[in-house]
Amino acid sequence: MYIGAHLSISKGFRAIVEEAKSIDANTFAFFLRNPRGGAAKTIDARDVAEARELMAAHGFGRLVAHAPYVLNPCAAKPELRAFARETMIDDLHRLAALPGNYYNFHPGCHVGQGADAGIALTTEFLREVLPEAGETTVLIEAMAGKGTEIGRTFDELARMYDGVGDASRLGVCLDTCHIWDGGYDVAEHLDDVIGAFDAAVGIEHLRAIHLNDSMNALGAHKDRHARIGEGHIGFEALLRVVKHPKLAGLPFILETPNDIDGYRREIAMFRARN
């Protein structure tokens, strides 16, 4: 089982691997820059080499970098779409130092243009960005459907995926809080949810799971994460997600409202029952 949490690279890559080890994680997620935007730190080649050596020695799985929240690939304003494109390409070039991992992004908000227009713009965005991915796989994240978010249904994810053409460097990340808030009942009907995803997108394209409980009832479309076992999904349901045979080998990333001790406790909860 590959399980970890969203951690900070502010002290470098070797330090983040050491922190992951300290909580019994063997994967992690991270931002390459401030999640609200801004310049990225220069990558230290020696630091990255030491981190890669440490991960290899301790059996780490694939990592999941995350695009800044501020990016809107389907914004109505061309300059905002250009900013998203330039930022993501810069991040993907930086990830060449950590080949073979994932880069997760939110597909955006159509801001009144309509879902069809938003999906078309994000699909065009992906066609422009993916040639710069190198050995990184870009992941579209399923969203909860608040406001004018796109990617709120498996069918919308499929339309973006299928519209790209060459999708060899494209995959999907499912967030348990997001899809629960979006109306997919992972607590009582997990097999049906997985089946619906397989039918729409293809289970082979699912590359990572954000493992979160939800503060909201099913279908609330609000996206408010809860600590594991303290929300409406519940620990036992999320344990079934982790143990589901069709999800075996995926990186499970905790994005719960926690400090490092909270992440350590949640990872221990899953490891004790796996």
C-alpha positions in Angstrom: 0.0 0.0 0.0 1.3 3.4 -1.0 0.0 6.0 1.3 1.2 9.5 2.3 0.1 13.1 2.8 0.5 16.5 1.2 3.8 17.9 2.6 5.9 21.0 2.1 9.2 21.1 0.1 10.2 24.4 1.7 13.3 22.6 3.1 14.1 20.7 0.0 13.4 17.2 -1.4 15.6 15.2 0.8 13.9 16.8 3.8 10.4 16.1 2.6 11.3 12.4 2.0 12.7 12.2 5.6 9.5 13.8 6.9 7.4 11.3 4.9 9.4 8.4 6.4 8.8 9.8 9.9 5.1 9.3 9.5 5.4 5.9 7.8 4.5 7.3 4.4 5.9 5.8 1.2 4.5 8.5 -1.2 3.6 12.2 -0.8 2.1 15.1 -2.6 3.7 18.6 -2.9 3.5 22.0 -4.5 6.5 23.1 -6.6 5.5 26.8 -5.8 3.1 28.7 -3.5 -0.3 27.2 -4.1 -1.7 30.7 -4.7 0.9 31.3 -7.4 4.3 32.9 -7.5 7.8 31.9 -8.5 9.1 28.4 -7.8 12.3 27.7 -6.0 15.4 26.6 -8.0 15.7 22.9 -7.9 19.0 21.7 -6.3 20.2 18.7 -8.4 22.2 17.2 -5.5 19.2 17.5 -3.1 17.0 15.8 -5.7 19.6 13.0 -6.3 19.8 12.3 -2.5 16.0 12.3 -2.3 15.6 9.8 -5.2 18.2 7.5 -3.6 16.4 7.6 -0.3 13.0 6.9 -1.9 14.5 4.0 -3.8 16.0 2.5 -0.7 12.7 2.7 1.2 10.3 1.5 -1.5 8.5 4.7 -2.2 5.8 4.7 -4.9 5.0 7.5 -7.4 4.8 11.0 -6.1 1.9 13.4 -6.9 2.9 17.0 -7.5 0.0 19.5 -7.4 -0.6 22.5 -9.6 -1.2 25.9 -7.8 -4.9 26.4 -6.9 -4.9 29.8 -8.7 -4.6 28.3 -12.2 -7.8 28.3 -14.2 -7.3 26.5 -17.6 -10.8 27.4 -18.8 -10.9 31.0 -17.7 -12.9 33.4 -19.8 -9.9 35.8 -20.1 -7.1 34.7 -22.5 -4.4 36.2 -20.3 -5.5 33.9 -17.3 -5.5 30.9 -19.6 -2.0 31.9 -20.8 -0.8 32.3 -17.2 -2.1 28.8 -16.3 -0.4 27.3 -19.4 2.9 29.0 -18.8 2.9 28.0 -15.1 2.1 24.4 -15.7 4.7 24.0 -18.4 7.3 25.5 -16.1 6.3 23.0 -13.4 6.4 20.1 -15.8 9.9 21.1 -16.9 11.0 21.2 -13.3 9.6 17.7 -12.7 12.0 16.4 -15.3 14.4 16.2 -12.3 11.9 13.6 -10.8 11.0 11.5 -13.8 8.1 9.1 -13.9 5.8 10.8 -11.4 2.4 12.6 -11.5 1.3 16.2 -11.8 -2.3 16.8 -10.6 -4.4 19.8 -11.6 -7.9 21.2 -11.1 -9.6 21.5 -14.5 -11.0 24.9 -13.8 -14.2 27.0 -13.5 -16.1 28.1 -16.6 -17.1 31.4 -14.9 -20.4 31.7 -16.7 -19.3 30.5 -20.1 -21.1 27.2 -19.6 -19.8 23.7 -18.9 -19.4 22.9 -22.6 -17.3 25.9 -23.2 -15.2 25.2 -20.1 -14.6 21.6 -21.1 -13.6 22.6 -24.6 -11.1 25.2 -23.3 -9.5 22.8 -20.8 -9.2 20.2 -23.5 -7.5 22.7 -25.7 -5.2 23.6 -22.8 -4.2 20.0 -22.3 -3.4 19.6 -26.0 -1.0 22.5 -25.6 0.6 21.4 -22.3 0.9 17.6 -22.7 3.8 17.8 -25.3 5.9 19.4 -22.5 5.2 16.7 -19.9 8.3 14.6 -20.7 8.1 11.5 -18.4 5.5 13.1 -16.1 1.8 12.0 -16.3 -0.6 14.9 -15.9 -3.7 14.0 -13.9 -7.1 15.7 -14.2 -8.7 15.9 -10.7 -12.4 15.1 -10.3 -14.1 18.1 -8.6 -17.0 18.5 -6.2 -19.0 20.7 -8.5 -19.1 23.9 -6.4 -19.7 27.1 -8.3 -18.9 26.7 -12.0 -16.3 24.0 -11.6 -16.0 21.5 -14.5 -14.9 17.9 -14.0 -17.8 17.4 -11.6 -18.9 14.1 -13.2 -17.1 11.1 -14.7 -18.7 12.0 -18.1 -17.1 15.5 -18.0 -13.7 13.9 -17.1 -14.2 11.5 -20.0 -15.0 14.4 -22.5 -11.7 16.1 -21.6 -9.7 12.8 -21.7 -11.2 11.7 -25.0 -10.8 15.1 -26.6 -7.0 15.3 -26.1 -6.1 12.8 -28.8 -2.7 11.5 -27.6 -3.5 10.8 -24.0 -0.4 8.8 -23.3 0.7 11.3 -20.7 -2.7 11.9 -19.2 -4.6 10.3 -16.3 -7.2 11.0 -13.6 -7.0 11.6 -9.9 -10.2 10.9 -7.8 -10.6 12.7 -4.5 -13.0 10.8 -2.2 -14.3 14.0 -0.7 -14.9 15.6 -4.1 -16.7 12.7 -5.7 -18.8 12.2 -2.5 -19.8 15.9 -2.5 -20.4 15.5 -6.2 -23.0 12.7 -5.6 -21.0 9.5 -5.9 -21.7 7.3 -2.9 -18.4 5.7 -2.1 -19.6 4.8 1.4 -22.5 2.4 0.4 -21.9 1.8 -3.3 -18.2 1.8 -3.9 -18.3 -1.0 -6.5 -21.0 0.9 -8.5 -18.9 4.1 -8.4 -15.8 2.3 -9.6 -17.9 0.7 -12.3 -19.3 4.0 -13.4 -15.8 5.5 -13.6 -14.6 2.5 -15.6 -17.5 2.8 -18.0 -17.0 6.5 -18.6 -13.2 7.0 -18.5 -11.6 3.6 -18.0 -10.2 2.3 -14.8 -6.7 1.9 -16.4 -6.6 5.8 -16.5 -7.1 6.2 -12.8 -3.6 7.0 -11.4 -4.0 8.4 -7.9 -6.5 8.9 -5.0 -6.8 11.8 -2.7 -8.0 10.2 0.5 -10.3 12.5 2.4 -13.4 12.4 4.6 -16.1 15.0 4.0 -17.7 17.6 6.2 -20.8 17.5 4.0 -23.6 15.2 3.2 -23.6 13.2 -0.1 -24.2 15.4 -3.1 -23.6 18.8 -1.3 -21.2 20.1 -4.0 -19.2 22.1 -1.4 -15.7 20.4 -1.1 -14.9 20.7 2.6 -12.4 18.0 3.7 -12.7 16.3 7.1 -10.2 14.2 9.1 -10.5 10.5 8.5 -13.4 9.1 10.5 -14.8 12.5 11.4 -16.9 13.2 8.4 -19.9 11.8 6.5 -17.9 9.1 4.6 -16.3 7.5 7.6 -13.2 5.4 8.2 -14.6 2.0 7.4 -15.8 3.2 3.9 -12.4 4.8 3.2 -10.7 1.7 4.3 -12.7 -0.2 1.7 -11.4 2.3 -0.9 -7.8 1.6 0.2 -8.3 -2.1 0.1 -10.3 -2.4 -3.1 -8.5 -4.7 -5.5 -9.1 -2.5 -8.5 -7.3 0.4 -6.8 -4.3 -1.7 -5.6 -0.9 0.0 -6.2 -2.2 3.5 -6.6 -0.8 6.3 -4.4 -3.3 7.3 -1.7 -2.7 10.9 -0.6 -4.2 12.4 2.6 -5.3 16.0 2.2 -7.1 16.2 5.6 -7.0 19.3 7.8 -4.1 18.0 9.9 -0.7 18.7 11.2 2.1 16.1 10.8 1.1 14.2 13.9 -2.5 14.0 12.5 -1.1 12.5 9.3 1.0 10.0 11.2 -2.1 8.9 13.1 -4.3 8.5 10.0 -1.6 6.6 8.1 -1.3 4.3 11.2 -5.1 3.7 11.1 -5.0 2.4 7.6 -1.8 0.4 8.0 -3.2 -1.3 11.0 -6.1 -2.7 9.0 -4.4 -3.3 5.6 
